[in-house]
Amino acid sequence: MAAIEGDDVRLAIPLAVEAVQNQNVDRLKVFDASGEVVHVIPVSPDDESRMVRKSGVGDGQLQYEQYLGQRPFHGQYRVVAIDQTGTELDSITVEFNCFPEVDG
């Protein structure tokens, strides 16, 4: 999902710690609409202690965020979970439109 913080647009990717451990998820690859890798996000179940400080993240959850740009920002991204051997485990495609704030 796309999250907005001020005028910054971020891609927020929630994961369960148990799934990261059981499937040996090592990283998330983020592809743009043209199929190019635009971001690689390292993943670890050990990140849980740091994630508890993030808003909306509960016990047993991880939430990774990647800065995408400033509003207005529209996009389509495919996020792929990769294990330690380089095998694609799962993927999801997200599409969003983040418009500038309108006064009044």
C-alpha positions as protocol buffer text, in pm:
chain_id: "A"
residue {
  index: 1
  type: MET
  ca { x: 0 y: 0 z: 0 }
}
residue {
  index: 2
  type: ALA
  ca { x: 109 y: 358 z: -46 }
}
residue {
  index: 3
  type: ALA
  ca { x: 142 y: 564 z: 271 }
}
residue {
  index: 4
  type: ILE
  ca { x: 160 y: 943 z: 284 }
}
residue {
  index: 5
  type: GLU
  ca { x: 367 y: 1134 z: 536 }
}
residue {
  index: 6
  type: GLY
  ca { x: 342 y: 1506 z: 467 }
}
residue {
  index: 7
  type: ASP
  ca { x: 406 y: 1525 z: 93 }
}
residue {
  index: 8
  type: ASP
  ca { x: 621 y: 1211 z: 91 }
}
residue {
  index: 9
  type: VAL
  ca { x: 478 y: 897 z: -67 }
}
residue {
  index: 10
  type: ARG
  ca { x: 609 y: 568 z: 70 }
}
residue {
  index: 11
  type: LEU
  ca { x: 541 y: 208 z: -24 }
}
residue {
  index: 12
  type: ALA
  ca { x: 448 y: 25 z: 300 }
}
residue {
  index: 13
  type: ILE
  ca { x: 495 y: -354 z: 299 }
}
residue {
  index: 14
  type: PRO
  ca { x: 358 y: -547 z: 599 }
}
residue {
  index: 15
  type: LEU
  ca { x: 498 y: -894 z: 676 }
}
residue {
  index: 16
  type: ALA
  ca { x: 446 y: -1148 z: 954 }
}
residue {
  index: 17
  type: VAL
  ca { x: 763 y: -1233 z: 1149 }
}
residue {
  index: 18
  type: GLU
  ca { x: 662 y: -1600 z: 1150 }
}
residue {
  index: 19
  type: ALA
  ca { x: 632 y: -1608 z: 770 }
}
residue {
  index: 20
  type: VAL
  ca { x: 972 y: -1437 z: 730 }
}
residue {
  index: 21
  type: GLN
  ca { x: 1129 y: -1699 z: 960 }
}
residue {
  index: 22
  type: ASN
  ca { x: 951 y: -2006 z: 820 }
}
residue {
  index: 23
  type: GLN
  ca { x: 1009 y: -1917 z: 453 }
}
residue {
  index: 24
  type: ASN
  ca { x: 1358 y: -1770 z: 501 }
}
residue {
  index: 25
  type: VAL
  ca { x: 1260 y: -1440 z: 338 }
}
residue {
  index: 26
  type: ASP
  ca { x: 1582 y: -1249 z: 275 }
}
residue {
  index: 27
  type: ARG
  ca { x: 1474 y: -947 z: 71 }
}
residue {
  index: 28
  type: LEU
  ca { x: 1193 y: -776 z: -114 }
}
residue {
  index: 29
  type: LYS
  ca { x: 1245 y: -669 z: -473 }
}
residue {
  index: 30
  type: VAL
  ca { x: 1030 y: -381 z: -594 }
}
residue {
  index: 31
  type: PHE
  ca { x: 967 y: -360 z: -969 }
}
residue {
  index: 32
  type: ASP
  ca { x: 815 y: -61 z: -1148 }
}
residue {
  index: 33
  type: ALA
  ca { x: 545 y: -86 z: -1417 }
}
residue {
  index: 34
  type: SER
  ca { x: 809 y: -146 z: -1687 }
}
residue {
  index: 35
  type: GLY
  ca { x: 948 y: -447 z: -1498 }
}
residue {
  index: 36
  type: GLU
  ca { x: 1271 y: -280 z: -1384 }
}
residue {
  index: 37
  type: VAL
  ca { x: 1398 y: -344 z: -1030 }
}
residue {
  index: 38
  type: VAL
  ca { x: 1382 y: -3 z: -860 }
}
residue {
  index: 39
  type: HIS
  ca { x: 1443 y: -103 z: -496 }
}
residue {
  index: 40
  type: VAL
  ca { x: 1577 y: -399 z: -300 }
}
residue {
  index: 41
  type: ILE
  ca { x: 1478 y: -406 z: 67 }
}
residue {
  index: 42
  type: PRO
  ca { x: 1668 y: -636 z: 306 }
}
residue {
  index: 43
  type: VAL
  ca { x: 1436 y: -834 z: 537 }
}
residue {
  index: 44
  type: SER
  ca { x: 1508 y: -1006 z: 870 }
}
residue {
  index: 45
  type: PRO
  ca { x: 1293 y: -1144 z: 1153 }
}
residue {
  index: 46
  type: ASP
  ca { x: 1542 y: -969 z: 1381 }
}
residue {
  index: 47
  type: ASP
  ca { x: 1395 y: -635 z: 1267 }
}
residue {
  index: 48
  type: GLU
  ca { x: 1091 y: -694 z: 1491 }
}
residue {
  index: 49
  type: SER
  ca { x: 1242 y: -507 z: 1788 }
}
residue {
  index: 50
  type: ARG
  ca { x: 1288 y: -195 z: 1573 }
}
residue {
  index: 51
  type: MET
  ca { x: 945 y: -223 z: 1415 }
}
residue {
  index: 52
  type: VAL
  ca { x: 753 y: -197 z: 1743 }
}
residue {
  index: 53
  type: ARG
  ca { x: 827 y: 174 z: 1741 }
}
residue {
  index: 54
  type: LYS
  ca { x: 642 y: 222 z: 1412 }
}
residue {
  index: 55
  type: SER
  ca { x: 282 y: 336 z: 1420 }
}
residue {
  index: 56
  type: GLY
  ca { x: 34 y: 62 z: 1337 }
}
residue {
  index: 57
  type: VAL
  ca { x: 280 y: -226 z: 1378 }
}
residue {
  index: 58
  type: GLY
  ca { x: 181 y: -488 z: 1635 }
}
residue {
  index: 59
  type: ASP
  ca { x: 345 y: -790 z: 1792 }
}
residue {
  index: 60
  type: GLY
  ca { x: 465 y: -1042 z: 1538 }
}
residue {
  index: 61
  type: GLN
  ca { x: 454 y: -790 z: 1255 }
}
residue {
  index: 62
  type: LEU
  ca { x: 713 y: -619 z: 1041 }
}
residue {
  index: 63
  type: GLN
  ca { x: 644 y: -320 z: 817 }
}
residue {
  index: 64
  type: TYR
  ca { x: 904 y: -212 z: 568 }
}
residue {
  index: 65
  type: GLU
  ca { x: 876 y: 124 z: 394 }
}
residue {
  index: 66
  type: GLN
  ca { x: 1039 y: 257 z: 80 }
}
residue {
  index: 67
  type: TYR
  ca { x: 1035 y: 624 z: -17 }
}
residue {
  index: 68
  type: LEU
  ca { x: 891 y: 668 z: -368 }
}
residue {
  index: 69
  type: GLY
  ca { x: 862 y: 1043 z: -421 }
}
residue {
  index: 70
  type: GLN
  ca { x: 658 y: 1357 z: -354 }
}
residue {
  index: 71
  type: ARG
  ca { x: 287 y: 1405 z: -414 }
}
residue {
  index: 72
  type: PRO
  ca { x: 129 y: 1409 z: -662 }
}
residue {
  index: 73
  type: PHE
  ca { x: 255 y: 1059 z: -725 }
}
residue {
  index: 74
  type: HIS
  ca { x: 90 y: 771 z: -907 }
}
residue {
  index: 75
  type: GLY
  ca { x: 233 y: 431 z: -968 }
}
residue {
  index: 76
  type: GLN
  ca { x: 216 y: 58 z: -1009 }
}
residue {
  index: 77
  type: TYR
  ca { x: 470 y: -165 z: -840 }
}
residue {
  index: 78
  type: ARG
  ca { x: 520 y: -538 z: -807 }
}
residue {
  index: 79
  type: VAL
  ca { x: 673 y: -647 z: -477 }
}
residue {
  index: 80
  type: VAL
  ca { x: 843 y: -989 z: -474 }
}
residue {
  index: 81
  type: ALA
  ca { x: 957 y: -1178 z: -163 }
}
residue {
  index: 82
  type: ILE
  ca { x: 1287 y: -1358 z: -226 }
}
residue {
  index: 83
  type: ASP
  ca { x: 1444 y: -1626 z: -3 }
}
residue {
  index: 84
  type: GLN
  ca { x: 1810 y: -1677 z: 80 }
}
residue {
  index: 85
  type: THR
  ca { x: 1863 y: -1896 z: -229 }
}
residue {
  index: 86
  type: GLY
  ca { x: 1716 y: -1634 z: -465 }
}
residue {
  index: 87
  type: THR
  ca { x: 1386 y: -1817 z: -512 }
}
residue {
  index: 88
  type: GLU
  ca { x: 1074 y: -1606 z: -564 }
}
residue {
  index: 89
  type: LEU
  ca { x: 832 y: -1695 z: -283 }
}
residue {
  index: 90
  type: ASP
  ca { x: 536 y: -1467 z: -338 }
}
residue {
  index: 91
  type: SER
  ca { x: 444 y: -1141 z: -507 }
}
residue {
  index: 92
  type: ILE
  ca { x: 181 y: -873 z: -508 }
}
residue {
  index: 93
  type: THR
  ca { x: 110 y: -585 z: -744 }
}
residue {
  index: 94
  type: VAL
  ca { x: -11 y: -254 z: -604 }
}
residue {
  index: 95
  type: GLU
  ca { x: -140 y: 47 z: -793 }
}
residue {
  index: 96
  type: PHE
  ca { x: -215 y: 381 z: -634 }
}
residue {
  index: 97
  type: ASN
  ca { x: -281 y: 751 z: -690 }
}
residue {
  index: 98
  type: CYS
  ca { x: -164 y: 1003 z: -430 }
}
residue {
  index: 99
  type: PHE
  ca { x: -297 y: 1349 z: -506 }
}
residue {
  index: 100
  type: PRO
  ca { x: -184 y: 1681 z: -356 }
}
residue {
  index: 101
  type: GLU
  ca { x: -386 y: 1814 z: -65 }
}
residue {
  index: 102
  type: VAL
  ca { x: -665 y: 2048 z: -168 }
}
residue {
  index: 103
  type: ASP
  ca { x: -743 y: 2349 z: 53 }
}
residue {
  index: 104
  type: GLY
  ca { x: -1105 y: 2429 z: 126 }
}
